[in-house]
Amino acid sequence: MYMLRHIAFCATAVVATPAFAQTPQFGKPIEPADIAPWDISIGPDGAGLPPGRGTAAQGESVYAAQCQGCHGEKGAGGPNDALVGGIGSLVPDKTPVRTVGSYWPHATTLFDYVRRAMPFQESKSLISDEVYAVSAYILNLNGIIGTNDVLDAQSLPKVKMPNRDGFVPFPRNPK
């Protein structure tokens, strides 16, 4: 019985204490200008793509300097993720090989990911021309675009990925 009265007293004391009645006052309100450098999402339609351009031929040197250490020569993988290969492996009774060329449904996803997260040790360090170029190089290694095809804000969303119809949209408003 003593324990129940003690718990009731403590619960009442906590609620009644002025320090606990106030809400935390951490930080300050964030301004839109503070968010802008991080609000860089690119959707499948390419909305928000920045100015710039690049080809696979230009991207080869960017890839060698910034990507090859983790993704291997020509995107073959090792020590980390493979970026190339696996096209046609997303079928029943086969072990899927999930790469940019086999799995990703939109080329704009590649640009978005490289732009915000790569290179791993210095994310967001590539300029837009470098991101377009390395994206072109990876798409070229997968046989999706040609060596001299130009990627920019107009052409990138038009790239047809092999698995573009391989995803089922999630019903956000189920009935």
N, C-alpha and C positions, 0 to 999 in steps of 0.2 A: 504494500500500500504506500509506503514511504516513496518508493521508486516512481510510482504513477504521479504522486503529488509533486515530486521533484521535476519530472519531465514536463508536467503542465506548467509549473512555475517558470522553468527555463524557456519554454516555448513562448509564454506570455512576455517574459522579459526581453526576448530577442525582438519580438514584434514591436514592443513599446519603446525600445531603445532608439533615440533619434538618429544615430549613426547608420542603423540598418534601414531606417525609413526612407533615406535619400537614395536616389539612383546614382550609379557611378558617373563620374565626370572625367572620363579618360579622353585624351586627345582633343581634337577639334573637328568641326564639320569639314568634310572633304569637298573641295571645289572641283567643278568640271575640268579645269585646267590641270588639276592633280591627277585625274583619272585618264586624261587623253593619251599619254604615252603608253598606257596599258590597254586602252580600248582599241585594239587593232584587229579584231576578228574579221575574217574574210569568209563569206558564205559561198555556197555552190554557184550562185549567180555572179560572183565576182565583185559585188558591191563593196566598196572600201579599198579596192586594190590601189596602191599608190602609183604615181608616175614611175616610169623606168622601163627597161627592156633588157633582154639577154637571149643568147643562143646557147645551144649545147657546146659548140666549139669554144665559146667564151667561158662556159661553166666548168669545163674540164680542169682548168688551172685553179679555180676557186675550190672545186671538189678536192683536188689533190692537196691543197694547203689546209683546208678547213674540215673535211669530212672523212677522208681516206683513213686516217688513224683509227677511227672507230668502226667505220662501215666497210673497210677493205677496198682493195683495188677494184674499180669498176662496179662498186656497190654490191660485191659478192658476199659481204658479211665478214664478221670476225674482226676484232673481238666481239663486236656488238651486232645489232640487227642487220640482216640483209635487206637491201633496197630493191634488188633486181631479181627477176626470175619468178617461177611459180605460176605463170599465166596458164590457165586451164586446170589448175590443181584444186579448185574449189568445187569439187563434184563428189557425190557419194562414193564411198569405198576407196577414197584416196586420202592420203595425209595432206591437208592443205598447207600450202606455203604462202604465208601472208606477207606480201611485199607491196610497195607502191604500185607496181604494175599489175599484180594479181588481185589485190584486195580493195584498195582505195577507190571509191566511186567517183570522186571529183578531183581534178587536177588542182583546183583552188585550195583544197585541203593540204596538199603538199606545200604550196607557197606559204599558207598560213602557219603551218607547223615549223617549217624552216625559219621563217621570219621571227617567230616568237621564242623558239626553243633551241635553235642551233646556232653555232656549234655549242655543244653541251657546256663546255667550260667558259664560254663567253656568249651566252644567249643574247639575242637582239643586237649583236655587233655587226652583222652584215648590212651593207647598204642595199637599197631596193634593186639596183642593177645586178648585184651579186646574187640576191635571192632569186630573181628571174632567171639568171644564167645557170645557177646550180639546179634549179627546178627543171630547166630545159635539159640539162645534162642527164639528170636521173630519168626523166621521161624518155629521152633518146636511148639510154641504156636498156630501157624496157621495150624499145621498138615502137613507141607510141607517137613520137614526133621525129622529124628529120634533124640532122646535124646543124643545118643552117636555118631552120624554122625559128622565127622570132616569137618569144613570149613577151607579152605586155598585158596591160589591163584589158585590152579588147580581145586578144587572142587566147589568153589563158582559160577563161571560162568556157570557150568553145572546144577545148580539147576533149575528145571522147575517150574516156577510160574504159578498159576492157570489162570492168565489173560495175559499170555505171547503173545497171539494172539489178544488181545483186543484193540490194538492201530493201527491206520493207519499212516504210515510214512508221514511226511509233505514233499510235493514235493518242494525241494529247488530250482530247476531249471525248473519252469513251461515253457511249450512250447507254 
